[in-house]
Amino acid sequence: MKDAFGLPQSLLVLGGTSGIGLATARRLIARRTRTVWLAGRPSPALESAAAGLRELGADVRTVAFDALDPDSHEEVLGKVFAEGDIDMVLLAFGVLGDQSRDENEPAAAVRVAQTNYTGAVSSGLVCAQALQTQGHGSLVVLSSVAGERARRANFIYGSSKAGLDAFAQGLGDALYGTGVHVMVVRPGFVRSKMTEGLEEAPLATTPEAVATAVETGLRRRSEVVWVPGTLRVVMSALRHAPRAVFRRLPL
């Protein structure tokens, strides 16, 4: 169960090697989280991530999870929930893709969409049902400001995040009043392994800053969290910019 401050004692991270997922786990372990499940493809990186969290004093377990294999999600995630209640699920997996390549290789573009959207819909619904059955818990979904309005530079990734964002908001409405809390987190450019080598965008942030925002959002039971918060105003302006103007912006 969550503590008096609304923070989880048990955590499931879908995307067990995610920089933001691990930063969030570290921050929550420093508070009250004692049990952590890292779900991801079996790899030395996943085991290393688990070992690092164990050093912080948590009981950490790994589970083989593949976002691109939705047929396995119910069984794999069901086994996690069968081990005991999960106070918080963090949906943290996703791929950025390569826009120039993906435009010319439709199969690669589909893989981005299947990972970021289809895999999230499948695993998100499985976890939502399990949380609803236990009667409590939070589902935190890592979206992106890229989903607010598709940009020429990354519209394949942005469109997949737009779908994810809409799905998570709708799921939150569907679960309202059940004891399950859904929170959508919209970071801007995050300095992480996924964005290494890319030109940094204005108002860039870090995995640690996102983790702090997640903790604050949990305490407040927020439904949408922007990181940094000023992006809410920036994206509101960009969302309403005329298309002819928007396409000429250096974004």
BAFI-3210 file (N, C-alpha, C; in Angstrom, 3 decimals, decimal comma, padded with zeros to 6 digits):
// residues 251
n [1|2|3|4|5|6|7|8|9|10|11|12|13|14|15|16|17|18|19|20|21|22|23|24|25|26|27|28|29|30|31|32|33|34|35|36|37|38|39|40|41|42|43|44|45|46|47|48|49|50|51|52|53|54|55|56|57|58|59|60|61|62|63|64|65|66|67|68|69|70|71|72|73|74|75|76|77|78|79|80|81|82|83|84|85|86|87|88|89|90|91|92|93|94|95|96|97|98|99|100|101|102|103|104|105|106|107|108|109|110|111|112|113|114|115|116|117|118|119|120|121|122|123|124|125|126|127|128|129|130|131|132|133|134|135|136|137|138|139|140|141|142|143|144|145|146|147|148|149|150|151|152|153|154|155|156|157|158|159|160|161|162|163|164|165|166|167|168|169|170|171|172|173|174|175|176|177|178|179|180|181|182|183|184|185|186|187|188|189|190|191|192|193|194|195|196|197|198|199|200|201|202|203|204|205|206|207|208|209|210|211|212|213|214|215|216|217|218|219|220|221|222|223|224|225|226|227|228|229|230|231|232|233|234|235|236|237|238|239|240|241|242|243|244|245|246|247|248|249|250|251]
n.u [000,837|000,323|002,179|001,497|001,937|001,278|003,098|004,574|005,077|005,720|006,873|006,540|008,407|007,990|010,030|012,723|015,380|015,284|016,395|014,950|013,084|014,726|015,883|013,626|012,935|015,152|014,799|012,346|012,947|014,624|012,766|010,129|009,796|010,124|010,038|010,858|010,114|011,721|010,953|011,804|013,626|015,643|018,968|022,452|022,438|019,957|020,206|022,334|021,175|019,294|020,986|022,205|020,073|019,512|021,654|020,865|019,175|016,739|014,383|014,810|013,596|013,727|011,959|011,187|010,213|008,633|007,832|007,003|005,694|002,765|001,034|002,098|001,856|-000,253|000,150|002,850|002,873|000,801|001,882|003,608|001,884|000,634|002,386|002,009|000,494|000,876|001,883|002,486|002,753|005,078|005,116|007,542|008,885|010,074|010,906|012,957|013,534|014,632|014,141|014,712|015,531|013,339|011,227|011,761|011,786|009,245|008,670|010,369|009,334|006,849|007,630|008,452|005,978|004,579|006,013|005,945|003,228|001,250|002,337|002,282|-000,453|-001,403|000,098|-000,489|-003,279|-003,462|-002,104|-003,703|-006,123|-005,299|-004,548|-007,007|-008,401|-007,068|-007,752|-006,455|-003,724|-001,277|-000,921|001,584|002,371|004,797|004,774|005,254|006,270|006,445|004,233|002,249|002,026|002,632|005,870|007,886|010,446|010,311|007,931|006,994|007,747|006,533|003,807|003,260|003,536|001,525|-000,723|-000,357|-000,568|-003,235|-004,553|-003,778|-004,938|-007,667|-007,892|-007,427|-009,748|-011,618|-011,009|-011,538|-012,600|-012,341|-010,317|-007,915|-005,259|-004,325|-001,584|-000,237|002,868|004,674|007,530|010,014|012,756|014,958|017,992|019,590|020,464|019,004|018,774|021,316|023,854|022,161|021,046|020,599|017,488|015,680|014,891|015,652|015,767|016,453|016,781|016,641|015,315|012,837|012,097|011,825|009,628|007,714|007,479|006,459|004,052|002,740|002,341|000,553|-001,473|-001,744|-003,000|-001,842|001,497|003,997|007,343|010,132|007,910|007,286|006,907|004,265|003,008|004,473|003,922|001,202|000,980|002,281|000,611|-001,620|-000,726|-000,982|-000,993|000,533|002,367|003,532|004,882|007,057|008,653|011,743|011,900]
n.v [-001,205|002,357|004,957|007,406|009,713|009,268|007,864|005,049|001,712|-000,480|-001,117|-001,340|-001,309|-000,837|-001,328|-001,722|-000,813|001,821|005,170|007,229|005,675|004,260|006,351|007,327|005,112|005,029|007,412|006,956|004,733|005,913|007,114|005,515|003,159|-000,315|-002,687|-003,589|-004,204|-004,862|-004,755|-006,029|-006,696|-009,587|-009,024|-008,066|-005,391|-005,028|-006,681|-005,422|-002,964|-003,802|-004,761|-002,402|-001,032|-002,739|-002,273|000,001|-000,823|-002,013|-004,665|-006,201|-007,415|-009,066|-009,311|-010,974|-009,110|-007,995|-005,375|-005,582|-007,947|-008,449|-010,586|-011,977|-010,415|-010,485|-012,901|-012,682|-010,243|-010,790|-012,724|-011,184|-009,510|-011,520|-012,119|-010,306|-007,200|-004,324|-001,089|000,973|001,385|002,059|003,110|003,058|002,458|002,830|003,947|006,125|006,108|006,689|009,356|010,150|007,731|006,082|007,203|006,315|003,637|001,896|-000,343|-000,022|002,301|001,386|-000,305|001,509|002,678|000,417|-000,267|002,087|002,730|000,532|-001,562|-000,267|000,190|-002,438|-003,527|-001,539|-001,754|-004,323|-003,988|-001,989|-003,319|-005,181|-003,498|-002,363|-004,597|-005,161|-002,899|-000,489|001,830|003,333|004,241|005,322|007,076|007,581|010,034|012,493|015,803|015,867|014,651|016,522|018,167|017,250|017,393|018,293|017,258|014,979|013,451|010,816|009,517|011,429|011,177|008,634|009,038|010,868|009,290|007,520|009,308|010,225|007,798|007,182|009,300|008,819|006,303|007,010|008,471|006,425|004,869|006,443|006,945|004,321|003,799|003,611|005,472|007,400|008,866|011,130|011,881|014,449|014,993|017,300|017,594|015,154|014,692|011,914|008,409|007,673|010,011|010,682|012,278|013,778|017,038|019,354|020,434|023,513|024,243|021,792|018,769|016,462|012,928|012,736|015,071|014,589|012,399|013,631|015,261|013,298|012,176|014,399|014,743|012,353|012,736|014,844|013,729|014,253|014,567|015,186|015,910|018,228|018,509|020,489|022,545|024,923|024,249|023,751|026,194|026,996|024,935|025,226|027,578|026,805|024,769|026,082|027,609|028,801|026,463|027,045|028,822|027,312|025,241|026,540|027,123|026,754|023,945]
n.w [000,000|-000,487|001,221|003,833|002,464|-000,097|-001,610|-003,273|-001,972|-003,375|-006,668|-010,175|-013,027|-016,325|-018,845|-018,011|-018,186|-018,684|-018,520|-017,257|-015,900|-014,093|-012,662|-011,410|-009,860|-008,135|-006,722|-005,446|-003,900|-002,086|-000,551|000,398|-001,022|-001,283|-002,686|-005,932|-009,277|-012,265|-015,520|-018,588|-021,656|-021,336|-020,394|-019,959|-019,195|-017,964|-015,723|-014,482|-013,863|-011,984|-009,984|-009,177|-007,972|-005,893|-004,245|-003,006|-001,122|-001,732|-002,454|-005,314|-008,352|-011,509|-014,630|-017,628|-020,317|-023,229|-025,189|-027,803|-027,998|-027,515|-027,069|-024,980|-022,750|-020,834|-019,465|-018,544|-017,012|-015,325|-013,646|-012,128|-010,637|-009,252|-007,291|-005,312|-004,199|-006,307|-005,966|-007,703|-011,169|-013,617|-016,774|-018,888|-021,218|-024,615|-027,949|-029,854|-032,541|-035,965|-037,772|-040,509|-041,643|-041,038|-042,478|-045,004|-044,729|-044,190|-042,557|-040,406|-039,320|-038,522|-036,495|-034,537|-033,953|-033,041|-030,759|-029,120|-028,993|-029,566|-027,966|-025,524|-025,143|-024,883|-022,619|-020,787|-020,427|-019,358|-016,916|-015,791|-015,380|-013,476|-011,372|-010,825|-009,953|-007,554|-006,261|-005,788|-006,496|-008,743|-012,137|-014,005|-016,825|-019,199|-021,389|-023,897|-024,819|-027,488|-028,477|-028,434|-030,682|-033,948|-035,302|-038,119|-037,915|-036,309|-036,697|-036,801|-034,406|-032,722|-033,405|-032,453|-029,732|-029,347|-029,714|-027,554|-025,408|-025,611|-025,242|-022,576|-021,154|-021,651|-020,464|-017,830|-017,315|-017,577|-015,384|-013,257|-009,975|-009,216|-007,507|-008,702|-009,953|-012,682|-014,209|-016,464|-017,826|-019,257|-020,539|-021,815|-024,062|-023,022|-021,470|-022,074|-022,518|-024,743|-026,241|-026,786|-028,611|-030,144|-031,166|-028,615|-027,336|-026,555|-023,104|-022,067|-020,091|-017,354|-016,487|-013,699|-012,956|-014,078|-012,543|-010,048|-010,588|-011,043|-008,481|-007,067|-008,454|-007,777|-005,029|-005,132|-006,517|-009,245|-012,606|-015,039|-015,782|-016,495|-017,680|-018,030|-015,957|-017,296|-019,916|-020,366|-020,953|-023,196|-025,043|-025,269|-026,711|-029,102|-029,932|-030,826|-032,880|-036,238|-038,941|-041,213|-040,207|-038,172|-039,535|-040,507|-038,405|-036,604|-035,558]
ca.u [000,000|001,058|002,317|000,601|002,233|000,878|004,220|004,422|006,023|006,103|006,948|006,825|008,885|007,947|011,155|013,595|016,671|015,014|017,075|013,947|012,523|015,672|016,007|012,418|013,060|016,128|014,207|011,299|013,611|015,131|011,619|009,547|009,648|010,962|010,026|010,889|010,189|012,202|010,480|012,474|014,276|016,808|020,229|023,353|022,047|018,833|020,732|023,156|020,250|018,727|022,027|022,405|018,969|019,658|022,644|020,173|018,398|015,442|014,231|014,640|013,439|013,590|011,023|011,346|009,064|008,900|006,718|006,586|005,042|001,581|000,384|002,694|001,749|-001,177|000,784|004,061|002,555|-000,063|002,734|004,132|000,812|000,312|003,345|001,600|000,009|001,804|001,347|002,691|003,330|005,656|005,264|008,689|009,600|009,808|012,049|012,916|013,602|015,464|013,127|015,084|015,509|012,002|010,376|012,063|011,650|007,981|008,695|011,031|008,377|005,831|008,227|008,367|004,578|004,196|006,645|005,503|001,769|000,575|002,862|001,828|-001,890|-001,545|000,600|-001,201|-004,589|-003,252|-001,780|-004,864|-007,077|-004,762|-004,648|-008,421|-008,765|-006,565|-008,488|-005,640|-002,475|-001,096|-000,293|002,262|002,700|005,732|004,429|006,269|005,731|006,422|002,900|001,308|001,820|003,659|006,856|008,508|011,690|010,111|006,488|006,677|007,814|005,536|002,465|003,098|003,344|000,200|-001,649|-000,171|-001,077|-004,696|-004,940|-003,605|-005,956|-008,939|-007,848|-007,601|-011,171|-012,335|-010,710|-011,856|-013,516|-012,093|-009,172|-006,706|-004,878|-003,493|-000,879|000,518|004,040|005,097|008,831|010,571|013,991|015,610|019,384|019,647|021,102|018,194|018,967|022,754|024,289|021,210|021,138|019,743|016,407|015,479|014,191|016,011|015,705|017,242|015,983|016,450|014,277|011,563|011,798|011,331|008,281|006,836|007,206|005,560|002,751|002,116|001,885|-000,595|-002,414|-001,920|-003,374|-000,867|002,684|004,923|008,716|009,816|006,544|007,089|006,530|002,810|002,688|005,101|003,204|-000,127|001,133|002,606|-000,541|-002,605|-000,120|-001,470|-000,131|001,479|003,417|004,194|005,803|008,266|009,431|012,937|011,647]
ca.v [000,000|003,612|005,522|008,530|010,804|008,856|007,265|003,590|000,812|-001,445|-000,448|-002,118|-000,450|-001,440|-000,650|-001,796|-000,148|003,233|006,119|007,897|004,662|003,951|007,548|007,361|004,040|005,451|008,456|006,382|003,875|006,819|007,466|004,371|001,987|-001,414|-003,774|-003,071|-005,132|-004,272|-005,583|-005,673|-007,818|-010,081|-008,494|-007,641|-004,056|-005,183|-007,236|-004,377|-001,992|-004,410|-004,810|-001,041|-000,688|-003,554|-001,615|001,066|-001,436|-002,518|-006,019|-005,960|-008,612|-008,780|-010,166|-010,840|-008,406|-007,455|-004,528|-005,983|-009,253|-008,241|-011,850|-012,481|-009,446|-010,895|-013,948|-012,180|-009,253|-011,446|-013,395|-010,160|-009,128|-012,677|-012,144|-009,328|-005,930|-003,340|000,245|001,880|000,888|003,130|002,701|003,894|002,018|003,575|004,147|007,387|005,845|007,551|009,915|010,105|006,329|005,504|007,691|005,541|002,216|001,805|-001,385|000,555|003,240|000,578|-000,809|002,613|002,791|-000,761|-000,201|003,231|002,802|-000,752|-002,246|000,462|-000,068|-003,799|-003,666|-000,589|-002,305|-005,466|-003,457|-001,255|-004,304|-005,760|-002,472|-002,226|-005,788|-005,022|-001,785|000,701|001,907|004,379|003,926|006,532|006,856|008,564|010,519|013,435|017,006|015,610|014,213|017,640|018,551|016,585|018,262|017,703|016,574|013,677|013,212|009,405|009,367|012,301|010,633|007,485|009,576|011,487|008,197|007,057|010,332|010,179|006,532|007,265|010,197|008,112|005,254|007,671|008,778|005,166|004,311|007,427|006,449|002,905|003,677|003,599|006,818|007,428|010,145|011,277|012,741|014,961|015,673|017,820|016,891|014,616|014,292|010,510|007,538|007,648|011,230|010,944|012,605|014,673|018,443|019,598|021,394|024,440|023,725|020,381|018,336|015,275|011,865|013,029|016,103|013,924|011,590|014,553|015,666|012,143|012,103|015,499|014,439|011,299|013,332|015,711|012,955|014,984|013,773|015,506|016,588|018,701|018,641|021,381|023,050|026,019|023,712|023,800|027,456|026,981|024,027|025,775|028,528|026,080|023,970|026,931|028,362|028,391|025,442|027,666|029,403|026,241|024,449|027,316|027,307|025,882|022,947]
ca.w [000,000|-000,457|002,553|004,112|001,528|-001,433|-002,333|-003,322|-001,330|-004,406|-007,971|-011,380|-014,112|-017,654|-019,491|-016,845|-018,355|-018,993|-017,647|-016,424|-015,017|-013,024|-011,823|-010,589|-008,872|-007,111|-005,886|-004,603|-002,913|-001,043|000,284|001,081|-001,880|-000,823|-003,671|-007,305|-010,404|-013,514|-016,632|-019,837|-022,337|-020,587|-020,898|-018,886|-018,742|-017,039|-014,471|-013,858|-013,284|-010,783|-008,957|-008,677|-007,073|-004,672|-003,386|-002,285|-000,055|-002,170|-002,971|-006,743|-009,169|-012,944|-015,357|-019,073|-020,889|-024,563|-025,619|-029,140|-027,920|-026,682|-026,711|-023,730|-021,663|-019,771|-018,669|-017,884|-015,990|-014,345|-012,668|-011,220|-009,716|-008,418|-006,184|-004,308|-004,738|-006,858|-005,686|-008,831|-012,422|-014,423|-018,169|-019,242|-022,411|-025,839|-028,834|-030,592|-033,972|-036,801|-038,661|-041,924|-042,072|-040,902|-043,564|-046,198|-044,393|-043,463|-041,531|-039,231|-038,746|-037,844|-035,248|-033,575|-033,548|-032,273|-029,443|-028,318|-028,847|-029,429|-026,778|-024,338|-024,981|-024,384|-021,241|-019,930|-020,089|-018,458|-015,592|-015,279|-014,890|-012,249|-010,335|-010,484|-009,182|-006,186|-005,669|-005,536|-007,235|-009,744|-013,414|-014,470|-018,234|-019,753|-022,718|-024,365|-025,455|-028,931|-028,838|-028,425|-032,081|-034,747|-035,949|-039,310|-037,572|-035,654|-036,651|-036,577|-032,952|-032,113|-033,597|-031,553|-028,389|-029,318|-029,478|-026,180|-024,493|-025,673|-024,613|-021,126|-020,616|-021,693|-019,458|-016,544|-017,162|-017,404|-014,067|-012,215|-008,954|-008,915|-006,613|-009,526|-010,380|-013,891|-014,347|-017,706|-017,649|-020,557|-020,507|-023,051|-024,425|-021,834|-021,689|-021,680|-023,497|-025,952|-027,018|-026,905|-029,954|-030,782|-030,790|-027,462|-027,547|-025,434|-021,924|-021,868|-018,704|-017,036|-015,877|-012,278|-012,848|-014,364|-011,360|-009,017|-010,989|-010,823|-007,039|-006,714|-009,031|-006,983|-003,768|-005,421|-007,334|-010,494|-013,775|-016,083|-015,269|-017,526|-017,174|-016,906|-015,934|-018,251|-021,226|-020,514|-021,620|-024,519|-025,940|-025,511|-027,807|-030,331|-030,329|-031,485|-033,980|-037,560|-039,520|-042,146|-039,374|-037,422|-040,353|-040,796|-037,179|-036,560|-034,499]
c.u [000,870|001,143|001,400|000,807|001,877|001,985|004,171|005,486|006,484|005,943|007,260|007,206|008,852|008,936|012,257|014,970|016,508|015,725|016,101|013,340|013,431|015,874|014,802|012,479|014,027|015,518|013,156|011,875|014,149|014,009|011,123|009,461|010,644|011,028|009,937|010,985|010,676|011,825|011,134|013,051|015,486|018,105|021,137|022,966|020,906|019,322|021,590|022,280|019,654|019,750|022,252|021,314|019,034|020,645|022,027|019,244|017,056|015,519|013,875|014,595|013,304|012,602|011,182|010,068|009,470|007,681|006,156|005,921|003,799|000,866|000,905|002,402|000,862|-000,533|001,965|003,724|001,624|000,738|003,320|003,076|000,412|001,232|002,961|001,172|001,152|001,183|001,463|003,303|003,825|005,885|006,327|009,408|009,208|011,076|011,859|012,861|014,550|014,561|013,490|015,072|014,081|011,039|010,558|011,971|010,388|007,973|009,346|010,097|007,290|006,363|008,201|006,945|004,145|004,796|005,996|004,006|001,123|001,036|002,394|000,345|-002,092|-001,123|-000,122|-002,556|-004,469|-002,984|-002,964|-005,897|-006,608|-004,846|-006,094|-008,889|-008,289|-007,158|-007,695|-004,410|-002,467|-000,448|000,273|002,794|003,617|005,348|005,562|005,594|005,679|005,047|001,878|000,999|002,970|004,563|007,473|009,702|011,484|008,636|006,117|006,683|006,705|004,128|002,222|002,874|002,003|-000,863|-001,581|-000,784|-002,602|-005,226|-004,884|-004,636|-007,326|-009,006|-008,034|-009,052|-011,978|-012,163|-011,047|-012,891|-013,305|-011,003|-007,851|-006,479|-003,976|-002,889|-000,046|001,652|004,555|006,423|009,138|011,785|014,697|017,025|019,554|020,352|020,335|018,443|020,441|023,133|023,353|021,417|020,130|018,720|016,322|014,678|014,445|016,005|016,527|016,329|015,687|015,361|012,901|011,138|011,242|009,904|007,279|006,484|006,222|004,157|002,013|001,558|000,617|-001,724|-002,770|-002,336|-002,416|000,278|003,579|006,310|009,605|008,413|006,258|006,678|005,023|002,402|003,236|004,299|001,778|-000,084|001,398|001,411|-001,538|-002,016|-000,680|-000,487|000,916|002,636|004,231|005,224|007,082|009,142|010,606|012,836|012,088]
c.v [001,254|004,127|006,736|009,699|010,434|008,231|005,750|002,848|-000,271|-000,801|-001,448|-001,152|-001,242|-000,670|-000,565|-001,185|001,322|004,143|006,828|006,901|004,380|005,151|007,654|006,295|004,443|006,479|007,871|005,431|004,714|007,286|006,206|003,097|000,900|-002,573|-003,180|-004,237|-004,355|-005,216|-005,122|-006,897|-008,266|-009,604|-008,175|-006,272|-004,131|-005,710|-006,216|-003,328|-002,519|-004,426|-003,427|-000,629|-001,501|-002,918|-000,489|000,515|-002,003|-003,994|-005,876|-007,270|-008,191|-009,758|-009,897|-010,258|-007,798|-006,673|-004,972|-007,359|-009,150|-009,525|-012,406|-011,597|-009,910|-011,942|-013,413|-011,222|-009,826|-012,141|-012,397|-009,793|-010,286|-012,778|-011,183|-008,032|-005,055|-001,968|001,187|001,140|002,103|002,604|003,603|003,457|002,859|003,696|005,446|007,159|006,807|008,097|009,767|008,675|005,792|005,977|006,849|004,039|002,048|000,753|-000,863|001,549|002,499|000,049|000,262|002,720|001,616|-000,742|000,872|003,265|001,440|-001,504|-001,596|000,239|-001,450|-003,916|-002,723|-001,119|-003,491|-004,976|-002,717|-002,211|-004,913|-004,766|-002,311|-003,416|-005,681|-003,811|-000,540|000,672|003,031|003,796|005,231|006,263|007,967|008,874|011,451|014,684|016,834|015,175|015,331|018,145|017,996|017,602|017,539|016,837|015,213|013,288|011,740|009,115|010,185|011,756|009,438|007,954|010,289|010,429|007,685|008,028|010,296|008,910|006,640|008,189|009,515|007,014|005,842|008,016|007,508|004,604|005,273|006,839|004,992|002,710|003,653|004,989|006,710|008,814|010,131|012,265|013,138|015,704|016,299|016,986|016,451|014,195|012,871|009,708|007,551|008,866|011,582|011,199|013,520|016,111|018,739|020,683|022,357|023,768|022,232|020,045|017,067|014,186|012,148|014,080|015,509|013,092|012,454|014,975|014,528|012,035|013,186|015,237|013,366|011,872|014,154|014,975|013,724|014,028|013,998|016,297|016,960|018,867|019,251|021,980|024,145|025,528|023,733|025,050|027,463|026,129|024,500|026,755|027,808|025,284|024,795|027,791|027,880|027,437|026,041|028,308|028,310|025,493|025,210|027,526|026,341|024,866|021,558]
c.w [000,000|000,963|002,695|003,159|000,091|-002,247|-002,214|-002,517|-002,298|-005,774|-009,064|-012,486|-015,415|-018,529|-018,460|-016,975|-018,711|-018,003|-016,720|-015,443|-013,835|-012,104|-010,889|-009,501|-007,768|-006,171|-004,941|-003,555|-001,768|-000,123|000,996|000,242|-001,479|-001,807|-005,066|-008,282|-011,616|-014,649|-017,924|-020,498|-021,531|-021,218|-019,718|-018,329|-017,735|-015,692|-013,734|-013,192|-011,993|-009,650|-008,346|-007,705|-005,783|-003,702|-002,572|-001,205|-000,450|-002,545|-004,442|-007,509|-010,630|-013,563|-016,841|-019,673|-022,217|-025,022|-026,958|-029,167|-027,036|-026,276|-025,386|-022,527|-020,510|-018,865|-017,873|-016,743|-014,926|-013,271|-011,665|-010,181|-008,803|-007,209|-005,067|-004,963|-005,241|-006,662|-006,873|-010,002|-013,199|-015,825|-018,791|-020,509|-023,625|-026,665|-029,599|-032,090|-034,670|-037,900|-040,139|-042,446|-042,097|-041,986|-044,819|-045,975|-043,551|-042,353|-040,251|-038,537|-037,973|-036,524|-034,153|-033,036|-032,681|-030,872|-028,584|-028,070|-028,602|-028,187|-025,497|-024,077|-024,350|-022,917|-020,292|-019,504|-019,142|-017,037|-014,971|-014,700|-013,576|-011,092|-009,875|-009,635|-007,740|-005,479|-005,365|-006,423|-008,248|-010,989|-013,953|-015,874|-018,726|-021,197|-023,167|-024,915|-026,969|-029,397|-028,886|-029,837|-032,905|-035,440|-037,136|-038,922|-036,916|-035,584|-036,463|-035,074|-032,288|-032,247|-032,682|-030,123|-028,260|-029,055|-028,058|-025,190|-024,449|-025,003|-023,094|-020,487|-020,581|-020,649|-018,064|-016,275|-016,890|-015,996|-012,925|-011,251|-008,576|-007,866|-007,355|-010,100|-011,611|-014,038|-015,627|-017,474|-019,026|-020,436|-021,860|-023,415|-023,148|-022,198|-021,168|-022,756|-024,817|-026,840|-027,204|-028,364|-030,702|-030,315|-029,677|-027,758|-026,370|-024,325|-021,723|-020,387|-018,520|-016,475|-014,401|-012,065|-013,128|-013,156|-010,232|-009,319|-010,791|-009,346|-006,611|-007,230|-008,257|-005,682|-003,981|-006,133|-008,615|-011,610|-014,938|-015,453|-016,442|-016,905|-018,258|-017,048|-016,935|-019,635|-021,436|-021,290|-023,046|-025,497|-026,205|-026,679|-029,126|-030,841|-031,135|-032,613|-035,315|-038,223|-040,452|-041,394|-038,707|-038,266|-040,703|-039,563|-037,162|-035,431|-034,945]
res [m|k|d|a|f|g|l|p|q|s|l|l|v|l|g|g|t|s|g|i|g|l|a|t|a|r|r|l|i|a|r|r|t|r|t|v|w|l|a|g|r|p|s|p|a|l|e|s|a|a|a|g|l|r|e|l|g|a|d|v|r|t|v|a|f|d|a|l|d|p|d|s|h|e|e|v|l|g|k|v|f|a|e|g|d|i|d|m|v|l|l|a|f|g|v|l|g|d|q|s|r|d|e|n|e|p|a|a|a|v|r|v|a|q|t|n|y|t|g|a|v|s|s|g|l|v|c|a|q|a|l|q|t|q|g|h|g|s|l|v|v|l|s|s|v|a|g|e|r|a|r|r|a|n|f|i|y|g|s|s|k|a|g|l|d|a|f|a|q|g|l|g|d|a|l|y|g|t|g|v|h|v|m|v|v|r|p|g|f|v|r|s|k|m|t|e|g|l|e|e|a|p|l|a|t|t|p|e|a|v|a|t|a|v|e|t|g|l|r|r|r|s|e|v|v|w|v|p|g|t|l|r|v|v|m|s|a|l|r|h|a|p|r|a|v|f|r|r|l|p|l]
***
